[in-house]
């Protein structure tokens, strides 16, 4: 068989990166994100966001494999992974529980995922990110949506970020 072939489908490039703020008017659309967002809203009541002590991971058992909980270190200079779900371990190829964000990606660009976390910390707002895992060597083919939500004792300071991943399976 002769002819020309389009080989572009065999090469993955990180051309997808979308980030947006989440609000009641524009809630997340993905299933895991919607479960976490609705739970987070109930737990925050009239506050800007709930505290970490208001979250019961057992309540989120259906999406727990896709959850990440980060402690905010020094106002967002770094993040400690308090919880790293098993589905994320499988897809990322490593378990980052108890590890600092900067140590995990020290040889990789911190890029947009760090920017998304810093937006949550500095503005106290939820956001979603849609992108490829290009920042993890050998995982560039994995695409996902991430919902990142602030947690804190008062409405002025974010002490934790809780995130959930919805993977895009092709």
C-alpha positions in Angstrom: 0.0 0.0 0.0 1.5 3.4 -1.0 0.4 6.9 -0.4 0.9 9.7 2.2 -0.1 9.3 5.7 -0.9 11.8 8.4 1.3 10.9 11.3 0.2 13.8 13.5 -2.2 11.5 15.4 0.8 9.5 16.7 2.6 12.5 18.2 1.1 14.3 21.3 1.8 17.9 21.9 0.4 20.0 24.8 -1.7 22.3 22.7 -4.6 22.1 25.2 -4.6 24.4 28.2 -7.7 26.0 29.4 -8.3 27.6 32.8 -11.4 29.3 34.1 -12.9 30.5 37.3 -15.8 28.4 38.7 -18.9 30.0 40.1 -22.5 29.1 40.8 -23.3 30.7 37.4 -20.6 28.6 35.8 -20.2 25.4 37.8 -17.9 22.6 36.6 -19.4 20.1 34.1 -17.4 17.0 34.7 -19.0 14.3 36.9 -16.3 14.1 39.7 -15.9 17.8 39.7 -19.6 18.3 40.1 -19.8 15.9 43.1 -16.9 17.7 44.8 -18.2 21.2 43.9 -21.7 20.5 45.3 -20.3 19.0 48.5 -17.9 22.0 48.9 -20.8 24.4 48.5 -22.8 22.6 51.1 -19.9 22.6 53.6 -19.1 26.3 53.1 -22.7 27.4 53.8 -22.6 31.2 53.8 -18.7 31.5 53.9 -16.4 32.1 51.0 -15.1 28.5 51.4 -15.2 25.8 54.0 -12.3 24.8 56.3 -10.3 21.6 56.0 -11.9 20.5 59.3 -15.4 20.8 57.6 -14.4 18.1 55.0 -15.0 14.4 55.6 -13.2 12.4 53.0 -15.4 9.4 53.8 -18.3 11.5 52.4 -16.4 11.7 49.1 -15.6 7.9 48.9 -17.0 7.7 45.3 -14.4 10.2 44.0 -11.6 9.6 46.6 -9.4 7.8 44.1 -9.3 11.1 42.0 -8.8 13.5 44.9 -5.8 15.6 45.9 -5.5 17.6 49.1 -2.7 20.1 49.3 -1.5 22.1 52.4 -0.5 25.6 51.4 3.1 26.3 52.5 4.2 29.9 53.1 1.3 31.6 51.3 1.7 29.4 48.1 5.5 29.2 47.7 5.0 25.5 47.8 2.3 22.8 48.5 2.5 19.6 50.5 0.4 16.7 49.2 -1.6 15.6 52.2 -3.7 13.2 50.2 -3.1 11.8 46.7 -5.7 9.4 45.3 -5.0 6.0 43.9 -6.3 6.8 40.5 -3.9 9.7 40.3 -1.1 7.5 41.4 -1.9 5.0 38.6 -2.3 7.7 35.9 0.7 9.8 37.0 2.9 6.8 37.6 3.9 7.8 41.2 2.5 8.4 44.6 3.0 12.0 45.8 1.5 11.7 49.2 3.6 13.6 51.7 5.7 15.2 49.0 6.2 18.8 48.2 5.0 20.1 44.8 8.4 21.7 44.0 10.3 18.4 44.8 8.0 16.3 42.6 8.4 18.6 39.6 11.9 19.9 40.2 13.2 18.8 36.8 9.9 19.7 35.0 8.4 23.1 34.4 6.2 24.2 37.3 4.1 26.1 34.7 0.4 26.3 34.6 -0.5 23.9 37.3 1.4 26.1 39.8 -0.4 29.1 38.4 -3.8 27.5 38.9 -3.0 26.7 42.6 -1.6 30.3 43.2 -4.8 31.7 41.7 -6.9 29.7 44.2 -4.6 30.8 47.1 -4.4 34.5 46.2 -8.0 35.1 45.1 -9.8 32.4 47.2 -11.7 31.3 44.1 -12.3 27.9 42.6 -10.9 27.2 39.1 -10.9 24.4 36.6 -8.0 23.4 34.3 -8.2 21.3 31.2 -4.8 20.1 29.8 -2.4 17.3 29.1 0.0 15.8 31.6 2.9 17.2 29.7 4.7 18.2 32.9 5.1 14.5 33.8 7.6 12.8 31.6 6.1 9.8 29.7 2.5 10.8 30.6 2.0 13.5 27.9 -0.9 11.4 26.4 -3.0 11.7 29.5 -5.6 14.5 29.3 -7.7 15.6 32.3 -9.9 18.3 33.8 -9.0 19.4 37.3 -11.2 21.3 39.8 -9.3 23.2 42.4 -11.1 24.5 45.5 -10.0 26.7 48.4 -10.2 25.6 52.0 -9.4 27.8 55.0 -10.4 28.7 58.6 -11.5 32.1 57.6 -12.5 33.8 54.4 -9.3 35.7 54.1 -6.7 32.9 54.1 -6.6 29.7 52.1 -4.7 27.0 54.0 -5.5 24.0 51.8 -6.6 23.2 48.3 -8.8 20.2 47.5 -8.8 19.1 43.9 -10.5 16.4 41.9 -9.5 15.0 38.5 -11.8 13.9 35.7 -9.7 12.0 33.1 -10.4 12.3 29.4 -10.3 8.7 28.1 -9.9 8.3 24.4 
